[in-house]
Amino acid sequence: MQLSMLRSCGAAAILTLAIACGGDDAGPEPLDTATRDGLCQADCERLVACQPDRTQAECMASCQAELGTWLRTDVAVDVFTCRSQLACGASDDACVTCSPTDAHRRYEAACRANLAACDVNLEAMCEVDLNTVVSGDAGLICIVTPTVVDELTACIPAGVDCTTATTCIEAALDRAGVGF
C-alpha cells in the first residue's frame, strides 16, 4: 500500500505552514496550544478582514483543527509572521520554505535505502527538502517535529517488508495526528 497521506497530502492548508525551520534535532519544538491559539487569532483577524463572509469563530475553529502538536513551532511562527504581512489576496507561496533537521535526514536516508524495492513513490514518501515549485507535496515531512520523524524512521529498518513499513508509518502519522 502506498502512503496516500504522503503522496496526495491534501496539503493546501498545511503546506502554507512550512517556512524557515532547520538545524539539528534539538531545535524545533512541537506547537503548543497557547502558541497555536495566538497564531490562529492573528491569522484569522487578517483573513476575516480580507474575507468579510468568514467569521472569526469559524476561522479559529478551522485553524485550531489544522494545527496539531506534530507541527514544528518554528515553522508555524515563521509562516504566520510572513502571512501577517501579506496583502489581501496575495499568494503565500513566498512564505513556504523549510530546512530539515538531522532527524529528517536520517528518515530520508532510511526511507530511500530500505523502501527502494517497494511499490511506493519514493519522492513523495521520502523527500524531506520542501520545494513546492519543483516537487509539489514532496518534502512535507520537513514540517513535522523530529520526535515524530524518529518514530517514522523506526518503521523502516534494513530488511523491512514493504507492507509492514507503510502500515507502521501510517499508524505513526495517525497516532501523532499529522494532518496532511
VEXNUKE-924553 format. One record per residue (C-alpha): residue number from 1; x, y, z. Coordinates in steps of 0.001 Angstrom, whole numbers, plus 500000, padded with zeros to 6 digits. Layout:
! residues N
+-----+--------+--------+--------+
!   k !     xx !     yy !     zz !
+-----+--------+--------+--------+
! NUM !      X !      Y !      Z !
...
+-----+--------+--------+--------+
//
This chain:
! residues 180
+-----+--------+--------+--------+
!   k !     xx !     yy !     zz !
+-----+--------+--------+--------+
!   1 ! 500000 ! 500000 ! 500000 !
!   2 ! 501350 ! 503399 ! 499088 !
!   3 ! 501184 ! 506133 ! 501641 !
!   4 ! 498332 ! 508138 ! 500243 !
!   5 ! 498729 ! 510712 ! 503014 !
!   6 ! 502250 ! 511497 ! 501882 !
!   7 ! 501517 ! 511220 ! 498153 !
!   8 ! 498374 ! 513250 ! 497861 !
!   9 ! 498816 ! 515109 ! 501138 !
!  10 ! 495738 ! 517321 ! 500796 !
!  11 ! 498378 ! 519845 ! 501593 !
!  12 ! 496918 ! 523168 ! 500614 !
!  13 ! 496298 ! 524273 ! 504200 !
!  14 ! 499262 ! 522542 ! 505779 !
!  15 ! 501667 ! 523493 ! 503002 !
!  16 ! 501196 ! 527130 ! 503894 !
!  17 ! 502683 ! 526260 ! 507269 !
!  18 ! 506149 ! 525282 ! 506060 !
!  19 ! 508747 ! 528040 ! 506388 !
!  20 ! 512301 ! 528545 ! 507659 !
!  21 ! 512917 ! 525749 ! 510060 !
!  22 ! 516092 ! 523886 ! 510464 !
!  23 ! 519265 ! 522674 ! 512013 !
!  24 ! 519722 ! 519774 ! 514334 !
!  25 ! 517318 ! 517654 ! 516352 !
!  26 ! 517274 ! 519848 ! 519450 !
!  27 ! 515749 ! 522981 ! 517911 !
!  28 ! 512193 ! 522524 ! 516718 !
!  29 ! 509631 ! 522009 ! 519455 !
!  30 ! 506048 ! 520832 ! 518955 !
!  31 ! 503423 ! 523531 ! 518628 !
!  32 ! 501773 ! 524155 ! 522000 !
!  33 ! 498147 ! 525184 ! 522437 !
!  34 ! 498837 ! 528753 ! 523620 !
!  35 ! 501149 ! 529476 ! 520689 !
!  36 ! 498724 ! 527832 ! 518262 !
!  37 ! 495815 ! 529912 ! 519555 !
!  38 ! 497803 ! 533143 ! 519351 !
!  39 ! 498885 ! 532397 ! 515784 !
!  40 ! 495344 ! 531449 ! 514792 !
!  41 ! 493915 ! 534596 ! 516395 !
!  42 ! 496239 ! 536915 ! 514463 !
!  43 ! 495865 ! 534998 ! 511204 !
!  44 ! 492087 ! 534892 ! 511484 !
!  45 ! 491873 ! 538623 ! 512155 !
!  46 ! 493665 ! 539207 ! 508843 !
!  47 ! 491652 ! 536559 ! 506984 !
!  48 ! 488295 ! 537854 ! 508255 !
!  49 ! 489281 ! 541404 ! 507291 !
!  50 ! 490105 ! 540102 ! 503799 !
!  51 ! 487068 ! 537794 ! 503540 !
!  52 ! 484091 ! 539502 ! 505233 !
!  53 ! 481829 ! 536481 ! 504628 !
!  54 ! 484029 ! 534487 ! 507017 !
!  55 ! 483548 ! 534708 ! 510785 !
!  56 ! 486277 ! 534848 ! 513395 !
!  57 ! 484795 ! 531813 ! 515194 !
!  58 ! 484713 ! 529690 ! 512017 !
!  59 ! 488243 ! 530688 ! 511144 !
!  60 ! 489549 ! 529939 ! 514650 !
!  61 ! 487910 ! 526512 ! 514741 !
!  62 ! 489357 ! 525609 ! 511352 !
!  63 ! 492819 ! 526914 ! 512192 !
!  64 ! 492945 ! 525150 ! 515567 !
!  65 ! 491833 ! 521875 ! 513993 !
!  66 ! 494559 ! 522057 ! 511327 !
!  67 ! 497470 ! 522956 ! 513595 !
!  68 ! 498491 ! 519973 ! 515703 !
!  69 ! 501273 ! 519349 ! 518202 !
!  70 ! 503104 ! 517392 ! 515493 !
!  71 ! 503863 ! 520689 ! 513736 !
!  72 ! 507165 ! 522386 ! 514463 !
!  73 ! 506690 ! 525663 ! 516348 !
!  74 ! 509442 ! 527383 ! 514364 !
!  75 ! 507600 ! 526531 ! 511153 !
!  76 ! 504238 ! 527822 ! 512363 !
!  77 ! 505616 ! 531060 ! 513849 !
!  78 ! 507592 ! 531917 ! 510728 !
!  79 ! 504732 ! 531141 ! 508358 !
!  80 ! 502151 ! 533115 ! 510300 !
!  81 ! 504550 ! 536036 ! 510696 !
!  82 ! 505110 ! 536041 ! 506941 !
!  83 ! 501401 ! 535711 ! 506190 !
!  84 ! 500514 ! 538584 ! 508535 !
!  85 ! 502446 ! 540921 ! 506272 !
!  86 ! 500637 ! 539907 ! 503090 !
!  87 ! 498001 ! 541998 ! 501392 !
!  88 ! 494552 ! 540513 ! 500899 !
!  89 ! 494602 ! 538081 ! 498007 !
!  90 ! 498402 ! 537876 ! 497859 !
!  91 ! 499930 ! 534448 ! 497407 !
!  92 ! 501598 ! 532974 ! 500460 !
!  93 ! 503946 ! 530841 ! 498331 !
!  94 ! 506847 ! 533092 ! 499330 !
!  95 ! 506237 ! 532037 ! 502944 !
!  96 ! 506876 ! 528385 ! 502160 !
!  97 ! 510382 ! 527041 ! 502848 !
!  98 ! 511806 ! 524530 ! 505305 !
!  99 ! 515225 ! 523166 ! 506241 !
! 100 ! 515226 ! 519592 ! 507557 !
! 101 ! 516835 ! 518617 ! 510858 !
! 102 ! 519235 ! 515720 ! 511341 !
! 103 ! 516239 ! 513525 ! 512245 !
! 104 ! 514650 ! 514341 ! 508901 !
! 105 ! 517871 ! 513454 ! 507051 !
! 106 ! 518075 ! 510089 ! 508871 !
! 107 ! 514472 ! 509379 ! 507886 !
! 108 ! 515101 ! 510196 ! 504237 !
! 109 ! 518231 ! 508032 ! 504077 !
! 110 ! 516476 ! 505047 ! 505689 !
! 111 ! 513367 ! 505533 ! 503568 !
! 112 ! 515237 ! 505681 ! 500265 !
! 113 ! 517558 ! 502782 ! 501144 !
! 114 ! 515063 ! 500432 ! 502751 !
! 115 ! 511983 ! 501091 ! 500613 !
! 116 ! 513694 ! 501292 ! 497204 !
! 117 ! 512255 ! 497914 ! 496169 !
! 118 ! 508731 ! 498785 ! 497346 !
! 119 ! 505903 ! 499973 ! 495139 !
! 120 ! 505858 ! 503486 ! 496611 !
! 121 ! 506603 ! 506933 ! 495270 !
! 122 ! 509978 ! 507494 ! 496927 !
! 123 ! 509981 ! 511225 ! 496140 !
! 124 ! 506631 ! 511817 ! 497802 !
! 125 ! 507276 ! 509446 ! 500691 !
! 126 ! 510953 ! 510013 ! 501461 !
! 127 ! 511821 ! 513571 ! 500404 !
! 128 ! 512445 ! 515969 ! 503286 !
! 129 ! 513507 ! 519063 ! 501338 !
! 130 ! 510369 ! 521074 ! 500759 !
! 131 ! 510303 ! 522784 ! 497382 !
! 132 ! 506738 ! 523483 ! 496325 !
! 133 ! 507746 ! 524795 ! 492911 !
! 134 ! 509714 ! 521712 ! 491895 !
! 135 ! 508290 ! 518854 ! 493927 !
! 136 ! 504684 ! 519716 ! 494792 !
! 137 ! 503758 ! 517979 ! 498042 !
! 138 ! 507059 ! 516114 ! 498404 !
! 139 ! 509043 ! 517222 ! 501424 !
! 140 ! 506123 ! 517989 ! 503704 !
! 141 ! 507664 ! 515697 ! 506311 !
! 142 ! 510014 ! 518644 ! 506983 !
! 143 ! 507309 ! 520447 ! 508956 !
! 144 ! 506863 ! 517508 ! 511353 !
! 145 ! 508682 ! 517515 ! 514713 !
! 146 ! 511870 ! 515429 ! 514949 !
! 147 ! 510277 ! 513243 ! 517645 !
! 148 ! 507554 ! 512102 ! 515253 !
! 149 ! 510082 ! 511743 ! 512420 !
! 150 ! 512176 ! 509449 ! 514643 !
! 151 ! 509079 ! 507253 ! 515072 !
! 152 ! 508715 ! 507110 ! 511294 !
! 153 ! 512371 ! 506165 ! 510900 !
! 154 ! 511928 ! 503314 ! 513385 !
! 155 ! 509317 ! 501893 ! 510988 !
! 156 ! 511847 ! 501365 ! 508202 !
! 157 ! 514860 ! 499364 ! 509390 !
! 158 ! 517004 ! 497481 ! 506879 !
! 159 ! 515208 ! 494431 ! 505516 !
! 160 ! 511732 ! 495621 ! 506459 !
! 161 ! 508793 ! 494256 ! 504487 !
! 162 ! 507121 ! 496942 ! 502361 !
! 163 ! 503630 ! 496417 ! 503772 !
! 164 ! 504924 ! 496358 ! 507339 !
! 165 ! 506824 ! 499612 ! 506778 !
! 166 ! 503992 ! 501547 ! 505162 !
! 167 ! 501467 ! 500295 ! 507721 !
! 168 ! 503794 ! 501329 ! 510551 !
! 169 ! 504386 ! 504778 ! 509032 !
! 170 ! 500664 ! 505385 ! 508546 !
! 171 ! 499961 ! 504301 ! 512130 !
! 172 ! 502702 ! 506609 ! 513488 !
! 173 ! 501315 ! 509545 ! 511493 !
! 174 ! 497799 ! 508776 ! 512734 !
! 175 ! 498933 ! 508489 ! 516386 !
! 176 ! 500666 ! 511863 ! 516099 !
! 177 ! 497594 ! 513408 ! 514448 !
! 178 ! 499553 ! 514565 ! 511410 !
! 179 ! 497025 ! 516402 ! 509280 !
! 180 ! 498350 ! 516140 ! 505743 !
+-----+--------+--------+--------+
//
